[in-house]
Amino acid sequence: MQNWLISTEKRKTEYYDGIEIHADLNLHKQAFDMFSKYVKKGAEVLDIGAGAGAFSKRLYDNGYNVSGVDLELYQWIPKEIPFLKLDLNKGLKESVNRKFDALCTLEVIEHLENPWGYLRELNSMTDIGGKLLLTTPNITSFWSRMYFLRSGNFHGFMPYDISYGHINPMSAFEIELIAKNTGWKVLDIQPGGYLPIFDFSEFKIRLLASNLFRWIAYLLSKGHKNGWVLMFMLEKIDESENVYKPGDYVI
């Protein structure tokens, strides 16, 4: 059994069309459901930080004209999809040199040195009305808050997490703040990934005891407390139109 409340199974590696999904459980499916709600089939899409190509292939199979970008070419699997090798910290727009109807950046922004510059650059790569699907680890999940209380660090951003590039913990507040100041309108925010309140995947005393603290943390938490990940759907706006009111944290 696996749902938002309880888990009785250990996590398993997920695949799409034989390509390993390097993301939290269920995240790619949830992200695609959000994306397809706002972006019509046939759209020109750039999947940024595409990894081995699992999400790109899912988009391709569902009627989107997709291209992928990532740091390493050797792991790219779907050869039918165009791919560009690129270090995102060194810029994106000049190397890609075209515009898209929609952009996807799943579990990328927490790896980057300059998220403000990144969202500005992505904004320049689509026309008004263009969409951006962005996900990042949810540092305000009930689990991360409990983790922070004990360790002083957000879950996923301990010193050892630097080994796989997690350098920039970002809350929903910060993502919204950056988006609203770089030409994006926030259309939707949803929890993603798989984070049940109660974990009974193993009958170990320590794990069973932790469920009590998980439940307390969940009850005490407010705001974006669900999901390992937060998913954002953004839309490029005409910056000459002031769509935000005072108090919307626009600088």
TORBADREN-962654 format. One record per residue (C-alpha): residue number from 1; x, y, z. Coordinates in Angstrom, 2 decimals, always signed. Layout:
REM residues N
nuba;c1;c2;c3
NUM;X;Y;Z
...
REM end
This chain:
REM residues 251
nuba;c1;c2;c3
1;+0.00;+0.00;+0.00
2;+1.29;+3.44;-0.93
3;-0.59;+6.72;-0.54
4;-0.17;+10.15;+1.09
5;-1.13;+8.75;+4.52
6;+0.60;+5.38;+4.83
7;+3.25;+3.21;+3.20
8;+3.69;-0.50;+3.73
9;+6.18;-1.02;+0.87
10;+9.83;-0.19;+0.39
11;+10.64;+2.27;-2.38
12;+11.52;+0.78;-5.73
13;+13.44;+2.25;-8.63
14;+11.06;+3.56;-11.30
15;+11.54;+3.35;-15.07
16;+9.85;+4.87;-18.09
17;+10.24;+2.85;-21.31
18;+13.32;+1.22;-19.83
19;+14.92;+4.53;-18.79
20;+15.64;+4.89;-15.08
21;+13.85;+7.84;-13.46
22;+16.27;+9.80;-11.31
23;+13.61;+11.51;-9.21
24;+11.33;+10.79;-6.30
25;+8.65;+8.12;-6.60
26;+5.69;+9.16;-8.80
27;+7.19;+12.61;-9.49
28;+7.47;+12.25;-13.28
29;+3.88;+11.12;-13.62
30;+2.64;+13.93;-11.38
31;+4.75;+16.47;-13.24
32;+3.45;+15.28;-16.59
33;-0.15;+15.50;-15.37
34;+0.44;+19.12;-14.34
35;+2.27;+19.95;-17.57
36;-0.37;+18.42;-19.88
37;-3.08;+20.39;-18.07
38;-1.53;+23.69;-19.21
39;+0.39;+22.82;-22.39
40;-1.27;+21.43;-25.53
41;+0.15;+18.51;-27.49
42;+2.33;+19.54;-30.41
43;+4.01;+22.30;-28.41
44;+7.75;+22.89;-28.79
45;+9.26;+21.94;-25.42
46;+12.76;+22.14;-23.97
47;+13.49;+19.72;-21.10
48;+16.33;+21.33;-19.13
49;+18.42;+19.10;-16.89
50;+16.95;+16.12;-18.71
51;+19.28;+13.48;-17.28
52;+19.01;+10.14;-19.04
53;+15.86;+11.28;-20.87
54;+12.99;+9.60;-19.00
55;+10.79;+12.70;-18.78
56;+11.72;+13.84;-22.29
57;+10.67;+10.44;-23.64
58;+7.36;+10.66;-21.76
59;+6.70;+14.05;-23.37
60;+7.73;+12.75;-26.79
61;+5.47;+9.71;-26.54
62;+2.53;+11.96;-25.67
63;+2.77;+14.18;-28.71
64;+5.16;+16.97;-27.70
65;+8.07;+18.16;-29.85
66;+10.78;+17.94;-27.23
67;+14.51;+18.59;-27.01
68;+16.77;+17.84;-24.05
69;+19.62;+19.70;-22.35
70;+21.99;+18.43;-19.69
71;+25.60;+18.43;-18.57
72;+26.46;+14.91;-19.74
73;+25.77;+13.30;-23.11
74;+26.96;+9.79;-22.26
75;+23.86;+8.94;-20.21
76;+21.33;+10.18;-22.80
77;+19.18;+7.26;-24.01
78;+16.33;+8.37;-26.38
79;+18.34;+9.00;-29.56
80;+15.23;+10.11;-31.46
81;+15.10;+13.24;-29.27
82;+17.57;+16.09;-29.97
83;+20.05;+16.68;-27.14
84;+22.47;+19.48;-26.29
85;+25.34;+19.06;-23.82
86;+25.57;+22.21;-21.73
87;+26.63;+23.44;-18.27
88;+23.62;+25.44;-17.03
89;+25.77;+27.50;-14.68
90;+27.54;+28.89;-17.76
91;+24.43;+30.02;-19.57
92;+21.70;+28.51;-21.71
93;+20.05;+31.00;-24.06
94;+23.02;+31.75;-26.34
95;+23.80;+28.07;-26.88
96;+20.19;+27.04;-27.55
97;+19.47;+30.21;-29.58
98;+15.73;+29.71;-30.11
99;+12.40;+30.06;-28.34
100;+9.99;+27.38;-27.12
101;+6.31;+27.17;-26.26
102;+7.13;+25.58;-22.92
103;+10.10;+24.72;-20.72
104;+10.57;+21.97;-18.12
105;+13.19;+22.06;-15.39
106;+12.71;+19.17;-12.98
107;+14.96;+19.02;-9.91
108;+17.46;+21.48;-11.40
109;+17.26;+24.87;-9.72
110;+18.61;+23.56;-6.40
111;+21.82;+22.62;-8.29
112;+22.43;+26.11;-9.70
113;+24.49;+29.01;-8.45
114;+22.13;+31.78;-9.58
115;+18.39;+30.96;-9.55
116;+17.41;+34.59;-10.22
117;+19.53;+34.71;-13.35
118;+18.27;+31.27;-14.38
119;+14.59;+32.26;-14.30
120;+15.37;+35.49;-16.16
121;+17.17;+33.50;-18.83
122;+14.31;+31.00;-19.14
123;+11.88;+33.91;-19.43
124;+13.78;+35.17;-22.48
125;+13.44;+31.75;-24.16
126;+9.67;+31.81;-24.59
127;+7.05;+34.30;-25.75
128;+4.31;+35.88;-23.64
129;+1.98;+33.11;-22.52
130;+4.76;+30.50;-22.60
131;+4.79;+27.99;-19.76
132;+7.46;+26.79;-17.36
133;+7.20;+23.62;-15.26
134;+9.65;+23.76;-12.36
135;+10.18;+21.36;-9.46
136;+12.52;+21.45;-6.47
137;+12.85;+19.58;-3.14
138;+10.24;+20.71;-0.62
139;+12.29;+22.08;+2.26
140;+9.08;+22.97;+4.13
141;+7.60;+19.47;+4.09
142;+6.62;+18.19;+7.52
143;+9.54;+15.76;+7.34
144;+12.06;+18.48;+6.43
145;+10.82;+20.67;+9.28
146;+11.29;+17.80;+11.73
147;+14.71;+17.12;+10.21
148;+15.69;+20.79;+10.54
149;+14.62;+20.91;+14.17
150;+16.98;+18.06;+14.96
151;+19.95;+18.79;+12.68
152;+19.77;+22.47;+11.76
153;+19.74;+21.50;+8.06
154;+16.92;+20.99;+5.59
155;+16.32;+17.47;+4.35
156;+18.30;+16.96;+1.16
157;+20.73;+19.74;+2.00
158;+23.10;+18.19;+4.48
159;+26.86;+18.47;+3.83
160;+26.90;+15.06;+2.13
161;+24.17;+16.15;-0.30
162;+26.70;+18.47;-1.93
163;+28.20;+15.33;-3.51
164;+25.29;+15.22;-5.96
165;+24.99;+18.96;-6.37
166;+22.35;+20.13;-3.88
167;+23.63;+23.61;-3.08
168;+20.53;+25.82;-3.08
169;+17.56;+24.99;-0.79
170;+14.54;+26.97;-1.97
171;+11.13;+27.41;-0.36
172;+7.86;+28.09;-2.18
173;+8.06;+31.67;-0.90
174;+11.46;+32.16;-2.54
175;+10.43;+30.55;-5.85
176;+7.33;+32.76;-5.99
177;+9.38;+35.84;-5.12
178;+11.90;+35.17;-7.89
179;+9.22;+34.25;-10.42
180;+7.21;+37.41;-9.83
181;+10.31;+39.55;-10.25
182;+11.60;+37.86;-13.40
183;+8.50;+38.04;-15.60
184;+6.54;+34.96;-14.54
185;+3.02;+34.52;-13.18
186;+2.47;+31.60;-10.80
187;-0.44;+29.52;-12.11
188;-0.24;+26.51;-9.82
189;+1.74;+24.96;-6.96
190;+1.32;+21.29;-6.08
191;+3.12;+18.78;-3.85
192;+5.00;+16.11;-5.75
193;+6.88;+12.91;-5.09
194;+5.95;+10.44;-2.41
195;+5.94;+11.36;+1.30
196;+3.47;+9.40;+3.46
197;+2.85;+10.46;+7.03
198;+3.20;+6.93;+8.39
199;+5.92;+4.55;+7.21
200;+5.38;+0.85;+7.93
201;+7.65;-0.43;+5.17
202;+9.85;-2.07;+7.80
203;+8.95;-3.23;+11.29
204;+11.89;-1.75;+13.13
205;+11.39;-0.14;+16.52
206;+13.20;+3.04;+15.50
207;+11.10;+3.43;+12.35
208;+7.85;+2.70;+14.13
209;+8.68;+5.19;+16.89
210;+9.47;+7.88;+14.33
211;+5.90;+7.67;+13.03
212;+4.69;+9.38;+16.19
213;+7.00;+12.34;+15.57
214;+6.01;+12.41;+11.89
215;+2.34;+12.68;+12.87
216;+3.04;+15.46;+15.38
217;+5.14;+17.35;+12.82
218;+2.36;+17.00;+10.26
219;-0.29;+18.30;+12.66
220;+1.82;+21.27;+13.72
221;+2.95;+22.26;+10.21
222;+1.17;+24.78;+8.01
223;+1.62;+25.85;+4.41
224;+3.39;+23.62;+1.89
225;+3.91;+20.63;+4.17
226;+3.09;+17.74;+1.80
227;+5.39;+16.04;-0.71
228;+9.14;+15.56;-1.00
229;+8.97;+17.98;-3.92
230;+7.04;+21.10;-4.89
231;+5.86;+21.52;-8.49
232;+5.29;+24.99;-9.96
233;+3.55;+25.93;-13.20
234;+4.56;+29.41;-14.32
235;+3.44;+31.54;-17.26
236;+5.41;+34.33;-18.95
237;+3.61;+37.65;-18.65
238;+3.84;+40.99;-20.38
239;+5.89;+42.89;-17.81
240;+4.30;+46.15;-18.92
241;+1.11;+44.89;-17.32
242;+1.27;+45.06;-13.54
243;-0.71;+41.93;-12.64
244;+0.54;+41.90;-9.02
245;-0.85;+43.96;-6.22
246;+1.05;+45.55;-3.33
247;+1.92;+42.83;-0.85
248;+2.71;+40.26;-3.57
249;+6.44;+40.54;-2.78
250;+7.38;+42.16;-6.08
251;+10.58;+44.16;-5.72
REM end
